[in-house]
Amino acid sequence: MNKIIVKCILIFAVITSCLMSCSQFTPEVLDKYQKGMAVSQTIDISPVSPKTEFNITIPSDPAKFIIHVYVLSLGDYKSDYFLAFRNDKLVYWGYPHEFARSSDPYLNEIGKIAVEEYLKIK
């Protein structure tokens, strides 16, 4: 009887380990984000932790920004994806180049500095 229990626990552990390694940051996760969400809310929604996190400041705004970088998975294609927070609130999320494409100069500035900082630590 003990051998059966040990085998069941072992099988359960292997299956759990495999399922946890399959967690990925995908476009389905992005649909759950909303502007103004707290950092903790976005972390709770995300199936994986950010690849990296860093802080930036921009000349036009004295507030500290927190940037989370995730690896977005689209099948075999993987790409960096940024979440930008100001005062613990989500202000923008997207691929690094999407910040630059925004018609809002404020978001352009955040994106430019975020990319510069990320390249320094990458």
C-alpha positions as CSV (number, residue, x, y, z in Angstrom):
1,M,0.0,0.0,0.0
2,N,2.8,2.4,0.9
3,K,4.5,1.8,-2.5
4,I,1.2,2.7,-4.3
5,I,1.0,6.0,-2.4
6,V,4.6,6.8,-3.1
7,K,4.1,6.1,-6.8
8,C,1.0,8.3,-6.9
9,I,2.7,11.2,-5.2
10,L,5.7,10.8,-7.6
11,I,3.4,10.8,-10.6
12,F,1.5,13.8,-9.3
13,A,4.7,15.7,-8.7
14,V,5.9,15.0,-12.2
15,I,2.6,16.1,-13.8
16,T,2.5,19.2,-11.7
17,S,6.0,20.1,-12.6
18,C,5.3,19.7,-16.4
19,L,2.2,21.8,-16.2
20,M,3.9,24.6,-14.3
21,S,6.7,24.7,-16.9
22,C,4.1,25.2,-19.7
23,S,2.9,28.5,-18.2
24,Q,3.6,31.3,-20.7
25,F,2.8,35.0,-21.1
26,T,0.4,35.0,-24.1
27,P,-1.9,37.4,-25.8
28,E,-4.8,36.0,-23.8
29,V,-3.2,37.5,-20.7
30,L,-3.1,40.9,-22.4
31,D,-6.8,41.0,-22.8
32,K,-7.2,41.0,-19.0
33,Y,-5.1,44.2,-18.4
34,Q,-6.8,47.6,-17.9
35,K,-5.3,51.0,-17.6
36,G,-5.0,52.0,-14.0
37,M,-4.4,48.5,-12.6
38,A,-2.0,48.2,-9.7
39,V,1.3,46.4,-10.1
40,S,0.1,43.6,-7.8
41,Q,-3.0,43.1,-9.9
42,T,-1.1,42.6,-13.1
43,I,1.3,40.2,-11.4
44,D,-1.7,38.2,-10.1
45,I,-3.1,37.9,-13.6
46,S,0.2,37.0,-15.2
47,P,1.0,33.2,-15.3
48,V,4.7,33.9,-15.1
49,S,6.9,36.5,-13.3
50,P,8.4,39.4,-15.3
51,K,11.7,38.6,-17.0
52,T,13.0,41.8,-15.4
53,E,11.9,44.9,-13.6
54,F,13.5,48.3,-13.5
55,N,12.7,51.9,-12.7
56,I,13.0,54.9,-14.9
57,T,12.3,58.7,-14.7
58,I,11.6,60.9,-17.6
59,P,12.4,64.6,-17.9
60,S,8.8,65.8,-18.3
61,D,7.5,64.0,-15.2
62,P,9.2,63.7,-11.8
63,A,7.3,60.5,-10.9
64,K,9.2,57.2,-10.8
65,F,8.0,54.7,-13.4
66,I,8.3,50.9,-12.9
67,I,8.8,48.9,-16.1
68,H,8.1,45.1,-16.2
69,V,9.5,43.2,-19.1
70,Y,7.8,39.9,-20.0
71,V,8.5,37.4,-22.7
72,L,5.4,37.3,-24.9
73,S,4.9,33.9,-26.5
74,L,3.2,33.5,-29.9
75,G,3.8,29.9,-30.7
76,D,7.5,29.6,-31.5
77,Y,7.9,33.4,-31.7
78,K,9.0,35.1,-28.5
79,S,9.4,38.8,-27.9
80,D,9.9,41.3,-25.1
81,Y,6.8,43.0,-23.9
82,F,6.7,46.1,-21.6
83,L,4.3,47.1,-18.9
84,A,4.8,50.7,-17.6
85,F,3.5,51.8,-14.2
86,R,3.3,55.3,-12.8
87,N,2.6,55.6,-9.1
88,D,1.7,51.9,-9.0
89,K,-0.8,52.3,-11.8
90,L,-0.6,50.7,-15.2
91,V,-0.3,53.5,-17.8
92,Y,0.6,51.6,-20.9
93,W,1.6,48.1,-22.1
94,G,2.9,47.0,-25.4
95,Y,5.9,46.0,-27.5
96,P,8.8,48.4,-27.1
97,H,8.2,49.9,-30.6
98,E,4.5,50.5,-29.8
99,F,5.4,53.2,-27.3
100,A,7.1,55.0,-30.2
101,R,4.2,54.6,-32.5
102,S,1.7,56.2,-30.0
103,S,0.4,59.6,-30.9
104,D,1.0,60.6,-27.3
105,P,4.4,62.3,-26.8
106,Y,4.3,61.3,-23.1
107,L,4.2,57.6,-24.0
108,N,6.9,58.1,-26.6
109,E,9.2,59.5,-24.0
110,I,8.4,56.7,-21.5
111,G,9.1,54.1,-24.2
112,K,12.3,55.7,-25.4
113,I,13.8,55.8,-22.0
114,A,12.5,52.4,-21.0
115,V,14.2,50.8,-24.1
116,E,17.4,52.7,-23.4
117,E,17.5,51.4,-19.8
118,Y,16.5,47.9,-20.8
119,L,19.3,47.7,-23.3
120,K,21.8,48.6,-20.6
121,I,20.8,45.8,-18.3
122,K,19.9,43.1,-20.9
